[in-house]
Amino acid sequence: MTDENKTFQTPDTDLRGYSLRYFVSTDAENYVNGMLIAFTDADAESYIAQKLTELNQAEFEATGPASRLINGVIVEGEPRIPVLNTEAKLAILAARLRDASTQIQTLQDAVDLDIATDEEKSSLVAWKRYRVLLSRVDPETQPPEEWPQQPKT
């Protein structure tokens, strides 16, 4: 079956011979944030009314997460860096504190049972230091990239 003979059917419409049309929406920084395919003229008219930009199929298929629409042309740019709100940063901080506490509990058990190796004792101190430093983080003013790094041990 060739592309010309494809039939698209919906419950109430036969789209035989209709040419698909491709549209994208963009945000304030011109990053593509939505991709739509018009299966009917009514779909296409709706997308045009919403001020979406029409692309050809090749452009549409090449559009990715770092794509921007600049002067009507899709350009691959730098990937977006997500901006985390305080609630998201608090959740990340809580998860890191929880993970540190889990590590500390296991290592402390080994010390308490007098079966800890020298490496485990050293690791316990590093994890405790990490947890204390994490507890001092101000998620409202510090991005996660500036927070203490997890011990390598």
BELGI-V353638 format. One record per run of one state. SS is the DSSP state (~ for helix, > for strand, _ for the rest). FROM is the first residue (numbers start at 1). LEN is the number of residues. If there is no record, write none. Layout:
ss = [SS | SS]
from = [FROM | FROM]
len = [LEN | LEN]
This chain:
ss = [_ | ~ | _ | > | _ | > | _ | > | _ | > | _ | ~ | _ | > | _ | ~ | _ | > | _ | > | _ | ~ | _ | ~ | _ | ~ | _]
from = [1 | 3 | 6 | 9 | 11 | 13 | 15 | 21 | 27 | 31 | 39 | 41 | 50 | 53 | 56 | 57 | 63 | 67 | 71 | 73 | 77 | 86 | 113 | 118 | 136 | 144 | 147]
len = [2 | 3 | 3 | 2 | 2 | 2 | 6 | 6 | 4 | 8 | 2 | 9 | 3 | 3 | 1 | 6 | 4 | 4 | 2 | 4 | 9 | 27 | 5 | 18 | 8 | 3 | 7]
